[in-house]
Amino acid sequence: MRAANSISFLQDKIQGIGSALFYNLGGGVLKFPTTIVSILKVDEVANIWFFTNRPEQQLNEFDREFPADMQFYRKGKGYYLQITGKAYIIADPEELNSIIGLSEDIKAKAFKEMVLVKFKIGAAKYYTVQPRFAYKHNLIGWLNRFYNWLFKEPVRTEPYVFQPLARLGF
């Protein structure tokens, strides 16, 4: 594993993919379901902000903070990310208004149909993806595929591990 701690690198890569699978790893009775989320913002203190659908149960019955995972992958990109951390449910209108770039329409819809979640990055693994080689459909291509299948080991890349520096506050 190659260690790094560059928040700006993570911001660029997360915004480049734009959406992720969000997994609730908490042990509570009521849990947010695994869902696909679109990223609103990645800030300088390693927080990822996004909306998820509001559950049918009352929001105050859920844990306000819980461990979670996010997996970022998009076909055609040369990388993917696996991020672990802690998710916080934001129910305060002041915090929602502090996010720059949201239209009033989205802010109004946020407390009726959706829930704002702040995900604090604990650790992130960045993997590069090697594109597969396209073989020709002739005898030489078939022999190349057979040779590679028989003798070559699959290439497994080592992930970069990002752990943001500890900061005061939350």
SENUSE-929326 format. One record per residue (C-alpha): residue in three letters; y, z, x. Coordinates in nm, 3 decimals. Layout:
ala	Y	Z	X
...
//
This chain:
met	0.000	0.000	0.000
arg	0.342	-0.088	0.126
ala	0.605	0.166	0.028
ala	0.959	0.086	-0.074
asn	1.231	0.244	-0.287
ser	1.477	-0.029	-0.381
ile	1.602	0.008	-0.738
ser	1.792	-0.322	-0.725
phe	1.472	-0.510	-0.639
leu	1.296	-0.354	-0.940
gln	1.593	-0.430	-1.166
asp	1.581	-0.796	-1.069
lys	1.204	-0.828	-1.116
ile	1.196	-0.641	-1.450
gln	1.485	-0.845	-1.592
gly	1.313	-1.160	-1.462
ile	1.008	-1.092	-1.679
gly	1.202	-0.936	-1.968
ser	0.916	-0.791	-2.175
ala	0.628	-0.550	-2.120
leu	0.333	-0.374	-2.274
phe	0.424	-0.010	-2.345
tyr	0.142	0.247	-2.347
asn	0.182	0.607	-2.468
leu	-0.035	0.832	-2.251
gly	0.068	1.159	-2.418
gly	-0.181	1.404	-2.560
gly	-0.001	1.463	-2.890
val	-0.156	1.417	-3.231
leu	0.099	1.152	-3.327
lys	0.152	0.882	-3.064
phe	0.352	0.563	-3.049
pro	0.111	0.270	-3.060
thr	0.070	0.030	-2.771
thr	0.331	-0.236	-2.827
ile	0.516	-0.525	-2.667
val	0.878	-0.436	-2.595
ser	1.181	-0.636	-2.481
ile	1.388	-0.472	-2.212
leu	1.754	-0.404	-2.290
lys	1.868	-0.265	-1.959
val	1.749	-0.124	-1.627
asp	2.010	0.114	-1.488
glu	2.089	0.238	-1.138
val	1.903	0.569	-1.178
ala	1.565	0.402	-1.247
asn	1.571	0.416	-1.628
ile	1.440	0.132	-1.842
trp	1.596	0.113	-2.190
phe	1.427	-0.061	-2.483
phe	1.373	-0.047	-2.858
thr	1.038	-0.006	-3.029
asn	0.950	-0.015	-3.397
arg	1.015	0.306	-3.590
pro	0.688	0.469	-3.700
glu	0.625	0.550	-4.064
gln	0.605	0.924	-3.990
gln	0.916	1.133	-3.938
leu	1.051	1.092	-3.586
asn	1.086	1.469	-3.533
glu	0.705	1.504	-3.561
phe	0.657	1.309	-3.238
asp	0.690	1.449	-2.887
arg	1.042	1.388	-2.755
glu	0.906	1.311	-2.408
phe	0.563	1.195	-2.299
pro	0.391	1.020	-2.006
ala	0.369	0.644	-2.044
asp	0.279	0.319	-1.867
met	0.444	-0.022	-1.874
gln	0.287	-0.348	-1.760
phe	0.513	-0.644	-1.691
tyr	0.349	-0.986	-1.675
arg	0.465	-1.337	-1.758
lys	0.262	-1.651	-1.708
gly	0.408	-1.874	-1.439
lys	0.579	-1.593	-1.248
gly	0.451	-1.521	-0.900
tyr	0.431	-1.146	-0.956
tyr	0.355	-0.867	-1.203
leu	0.443	-0.497	-1.222
gln	0.262	-0.181	-1.327
ile	0.498	0.110	-1.382
thr	0.416	0.473	-1.464
gly	0.667	0.732	-1.569
lys	0.797	0.942	-1.853
ala	0.936	0.811	-2.182
tyr	1.209	0.990	-2.377
ile	1.286	0.925	-2.744
ile	1.662	0.893	-2.790
ala	1.777	1.011	-3.132
asp	2.139	1.086	-3.038
pro	2.396	0.827	-3.155
glu	2.620	0.910	-2.857
glu	2.358	0.792	-2.609
leu	2.303	0.474	-2.808
asn	2.676	0.400	-2.801
ser	2.680	0.453	-2.423
ile	2.463	0.145	-2.367
ile	2.700	-0.140	-2.287
gly	2.637	-0.483	-2.431
leu	2.482	-0.399	-2.767
ser	2.635	-0.556	-3.075
glu	2.731	-0.340	-3.372
asp	2.461	-0.510	-3.579
ile	2.189	-0.400	-3.336
lys	2.331	-0.048	-3.316
ala	2.326	-0.017	-3.694
lys	1.969	-0.142	-3.713
ala	1.860	0.089	-3.432
phe	1.853	0.408	-3.635
lys	1.703	0.249	-3.946
glu	1.424	0.022	-3.822
met	1.384	0.093	-3.451
val	1.373	0.376	-3.199
leu	1.556	0.373	-2.868
val	1.335	0.476	-2.576
lys	1.445	0.565	-2.223
phe	1.164	0.521	-1.971
lys	1.214	0.704	-1.639
ile	1.031	0.522	-1.358
gly	0.800	0.754	-1.166
ala	0.614	0.494	-0.959
ala	0.597	0.116	-0.970
lys	0.340	-0.117	-0.821
tyr	0.451	-0.472	-0.747
tyr	0.177	-0.734	-0.708
thr	0.219	-1.093	-0.595
val	0.002	-1.360	-0.756
gln	-0.138	-1.648	-0.554
pro	-0.156	-1.972	-0.756
arg	-0.499	-2.127	-0.780
phe	-0.557	-2.447	-0.586
ala	-0.622	-2.749	-0.807
tyr	-0.928	-2.938	-0.690
lys	-0.980	-3.309	-0.726
his	-1.250	-3.428	-0.962
asn	-1.454	-3.624	-0.711
leu	-1.735	-3.553	-0.466
ile	-1.507	-3.410	-0.196
gly	-1.339	-3.178	-0.449
trp	-1.678	-3.061	-0.574
leu	-1.795	-2.994	-0.216
asn	-1.473	-2.799	-0.144
arg	-1.522	-2.583	-0.454
phe	-1.885	-2.517	-0.364
tyr	-1.798	-2.425	-0.003
asn	-1.518	-2.193	-0.113
trp	-1.739	-2.030	-0.374
leu	-2.016	-1.976	-0.118
phe	-1.825	-1.865	0.193
lys	-1.470	-1.757	0.118
glu	-1.383	-1.408	0.002
pro	-1.132	-1.379	-0.279
val	-0.781	-1.300	-0.164
arg	-0.671	-0.960	-0.284
thr	-0.312	-0.875	-0.224
glu	-0.197	-0.524	-0.148
pro	0.067	-0.391	-0.388
tyr	0.412	-0.273	-0.296
val	0.459	0.082	-0.425
phe	0.808	0.184	-0.534
gln	0.902	0.546	-0.591
pro	1.268	0.602	-0.672
leu	1.439	0.874	-0.473
ala	1.471	1.212	-0.643
arg	1.815	1.265	-0.793
leu	1.989	1.564	-0.941
gly	1.989	1.581	-1.320
phe	1.760	1.378	-1.541
//
